[in-house]
Amino acid sequence: MVKKAVKTKEIELYSTGRYAALTGNAVNPVDLSEAQQRIDILYNYCNRGKKETENTRRLPQLDLLLSEREIIEKAENGRNGQVFSDLLNGNWKCLGIGDGTQSSADLKFANMLAFWCGCSEGIMRNIFRSSGMYRNERKMNLAIKKAVADCHTVYRGGGGM
């Protein structure tokens, strides 16, 4: 039984308020108790590491051994390195991110920083503040807070993840 709603980018699980009805002939009939067990496994997987309180962080902040310059170099050489470089230099208009606003580009940059900086808000702020994306503290902090809250994976060294 789903105790509390789960909503991620990939899946949503609810115990009340939303229903699905499937009808037809089953190709391979399945015991419904087995289906509930699978739902429980999926629910537990989606909630791994979470406490029962609201607004808990999903990822521990990492003690990065990299300097800010090294983080930037890794990010620029990563899979989305050109996008990171463009954002770092403030060249967001040509990227067509989201609805095309700088706020969308701010969030994209903050999401990338959350990954590369291990959700360390201090390091993220330093890099963001020194980038061409910086406008003011309020907008930067809004983007960083949202990026950290939405972050599911961080750079852990080695092959890029």
matplotlib code that plots the C-alpha trace (Angstrom):
import matplotlib.pyplot as plt

x = [0.0, 1.3, 1.6, 2.3, 2.2, 5.4, 6.0, 9.3, 10.2, 9.6, 6.7, 3.8, 2.3, -0.9, -3.0, -6.1, -7.6, -6.4, -7.6, -6.9, -9.2, -8.0, -10.4, -10.0, -8.7, -5.3, -2.7, -0.9, -3.2, -1.3, -2.1, -3.1, -1.2, 1.9, 1.1, 0.8, 4.2, 5.7, 4.1, 5.5, 8.9, 8.6, 7.4, 10.2, 12.7, 11.3, 11.5, 14.9, 16.8, 13.8, 12.5, 8.8, 9.1, 8.5, 11.3, 14.1, 17.1, 17.4, 21.1, 23.8, 26.2, 29.5, 32.8, 34.2, 38.0, 37.9, 38.4, 35.8, 38.1, 38.4, 34.6, 34.2, 36.8, 35.1, 31.7, 33.0, 34.5, 31.3, 28.5, 26.8, 30.0, 29.2, 25.8, 27.6, 30.2, 27.6, 25.7, 28.8, 29.6, 26.1, 25.3, 21.8, 19.7, 21.0, 20.3, 16.5, 16.1, 12.6, 10.4, 13.4, 13.6, 16.7, 14.9, 14.7, 18.4, 19.2, 17.5, 19.2, 22.6, 21.7, 20.7, 24.0, 25.8, 23.9, 25.1, 28.7, 29.0, 27.4, 24.5, 26.9, 25.0, 28.1, 30.1, 27.1, 26.7, 30.4, 30.4, 27.0, 28.0, 31.2, 29.3, 27.7, 24.3, 24.4, 21.8, 21.1, 21.1, 17.4, 17.1, 20.3, 19.1, 15.7, 17.3, 19.8, 17.2, 15.0, 17.9, 19.1, 15.5, 15.1, 18.5, 18.5, 22.1, 25.5, 29.0, 31.0, 34.3, 35.7, 33.6, 31.4, 28.8]
y = [0.0, 3.4, 5.4, 8.8, 10.0, 9.6, 11.9, 11.9, 12.7, 9.1, 7.8, 8.8, 6.5, 7.4, 5.4, 7.7, 10.3, 8.7, 5.5, 3.3, 0.7, -1.9, -4.2, -6.9, -10.4, -10.9, -12.6, -13.9, -13.8, -12.5, -13.0, -9.6, -10.1, -10.5, -7.2, -5.5, -6.9, -5.4, -2.0, -2.2, -2.9, 0.1, 2.3, 1.4, 1.9, 5.4, 6.3, 4.8, 6.9, 9.2, 9.9, 10.2, 14.0, 16.5, 18.4, 16.0, 15.9, 12.9, 13.2, 13.8, 16.6, 15.2, 16.4, 17.1, 16.9, 19.0, 22.8, 24.9, 25.2, 21.4, 21.1, 23.5, 21.7, 18.3, 19.8, 21.4, 18.0, 16.1, 14.8, 18.2, 20.2, 22.6, 23.5, 23.9, 26.2, 28.3, 28.8, 29.5, 32.2, 33.6, 32.5, 31.1, 32.7, 30.5, 27.3, 27.3, 26.0, 25.5, 28.5, 30.5, 32.7, 33.4, 31.9, 28.5, 28.8, 29.7, 26.5, 24.4, 25.8, 25.2, 21.6, 21.0, 22.6, 20.4, 17.3, 18.4, 20.1, 17.2, 19.5, 21.7, 25.0, 27.0, 25.7, 26.1, 29.7, 30.5, 29.1, 30.6, 34.0, 34.1, 33.0, 35.0, 33.7, 35.7, 38.5, 38.8, 36.8, 36.2, 34.6, 32.6, 31.3, 30.3, 28.3, 26.7, 25.7, 24.1, 22.3, 20.8, 19.8, 18.1, 16.5, 12.7, 11.9, 13.6, 13.3, 10.8, 10.9, 8.6, 8.1, 11.1, 9.9]
z = [0.0, -1.0, 2.3, 0.8, -2.8, -4.8, -7.7, -9.7, -13.2, -14.2, -12.1, -9.9, -7.2, -5.2, -2.8, -3.1, -5.4, -8.7, -10.2, -13.2, -14.6, -17.1, -18.9, -21.4, -21.7, -20.0, -22.2, -19.1, -16.1, -13.0, -9.4, -8.0, -4.7, -6.8, -8.5, -5.1, -4.1, -7.2, -6.5, -2.9, -4.3, -6.7, -3.9, -1.6, -4.4, -5.1, -1.4, -0.7, 1.8, 2.5, 6.0, 6.6, 7.0, 4.3, 2.6, 3.5, 1.2, -1.0, -1.5, 1.0, 0.2, -0.9, 0.4, -3.0, -3.3, -6.5, -6.7, -8.4, -11.4, -11.6, -11.3, -14.2, -16.3, -15.7, -16.5, -19.7, -20.8, -19.8, -22.0, -22.1, -21.9, -24.7, -23.1, -19.8, -21.3, -23.1, -19.9, -17.9, -20.4, -20.4, -23.9, -23.1, -25.8, -28.6, -26.6, -26.8, -23.2, -21.9, -22.7, -23.9, -20.9, -18.8, -15.8, -17.7, -18.6, -14.9, -13.8, -16.5, -15.3, -11.7, -12.4, -14.1, -11.2, -8.7, -10.5, -10.8, -7.3, -5.4, -4.4, -2.4, -2.5, -1.5, -4.4, -6.7, -5.6, -6.1, -9.7, -10.6, -9.2, -11.3, -14.4, -17.2, -16.0, -12.7, -12.5, -8.8, -5.5, -5.4, -8.9, -8.4, -5.0, -6.4, -9.2, -6.9, -4.3, -6.9, -8.6, -5.3, -4.4, -7.8, -8.0, -8.2, -9.0, -8.5, -10.0, -8.0, -9.9, -12.4, -15.6, -15.3, -12.8]

ax = plt.figure().add_subplot(projection="3d")
ax.plot(x, y, z, "-o")
ax.set_aspect("equal")
plt.show()
